[in-house]
């Protein structure tokens, strides 16, 4: 999960695929930060699910975020990777935040978000 803030300069070119960079650049100026963090959190979720950390380049796979709540892994340069075997889900716990989870499974992924508050 990430707080949506100013677009970090130069990061997209280091971790996004060419397709993702093109989509980011095509987004309206006032929506680019949201688009960036949708991609960023989905890519981060896939890397965490792989368990490889940053040893796998974010540029080696492409995420489609055209359906905001259900991003999809559409291509990957990993050996014998079946992109259909991945389920992703995006969530927005509150305004100004974006998050995603990724699981390698054929089963549909359903999130159940809980809100917690602690006494002051």
N, C-alpha and C positions, 0 to 999 in steps of 0.2 A: 504494500500500500504506500502511496506517495501523495504528498500534498502538491496540488497543482499550483505552480508558481511560474515565474518568468522562464521562458524557453532557454534552456542551457545552451550556450553557444558552442558549436562544433561537435556536440555529443552525437547527434543523429548520424553524422557522416562516419563516425567510428563504430557504431553498433547497429545501425539500421541497414536493411537490404536496399538495393536500388529502387525496388518497387515501393517500399515503405517511404523512402526519401521523396520519391515523386508524389506520393499521396500527401505527405506532410506539406510539401511546397505548394500543392494544388489547393490546400485548405485555405479558407478565408483567414486573413491575418489575425482577426480577433478570436479565431478558434484553434490556432496552431498549438498553443500550449496544451489544450485539452487533448488534441489529437496526439501530440508527442507523448503525453503521459499514458494514454490508452495503449499506444504501442509499447512504451517503456515497461509498463507493469505486466503486460502480456508476455513480452520477451523475457523479463526477469522471472516470471512464473515458470516458463518452459525451462530455463536454465537451472532453476532450483529443482524442478522435477527430474531433470536429467541427472542431477547430483554431480555435475562436472565443474561447477563453479564457472569461472570465466575462462577456463581452458578451451571452451567451445565459443567461437566468435558469434556474436549476435548477428553478424552479416551472413552467416551460413544458413539462416532459415528466414522464412517470410511469414508474417502474420497478416491476416485479413481482418480489419476491424470495421468493415462496412455494416455489420450488425453489432451495435455497441455492446449489448449484453452477452453475446456469444461470439467472441473472436475465434478465428480458426487458424490452425497451422496449415498453410497451403503448400509449402515446399521446404525441404531440408536437404542439405548437402551431406548428411550423415549416412554412413554405410547402411544399406537395407532398411532405411527408416520408412515406415508406413505412416504418412501424415494423418490418415483416417483413424489411426489408433489413439489419437490425442483428443481430449475434451478440454476446452477452456471455458471459463466463465469470468466475466468482469463484474465488479461491484463498486458501488459508490456509497460508502457509509455515511457521508454527509457532504454538503456542498463544498467544493474545493478540494476533494480528495478522489483518487482513483486507485483501484486495486484489481488484481486478477489472480486466479488459481489455475493450474494446469495439472492434468492427471493423464497418464498413459493408460487408457481403458477404452473399450468399445461401448461401455454402458453410459447412458446419459448422465451428465453431471448436474446436480441441483444444489444450489447454495441456500443455506438458511442462516441469515445474519441475525445476530442477537445484539442488542444494545445494552451496555453495562454502564453503570455510574457508581461511583464510590463516594461515600460521605466525606464532607470536607472537614 
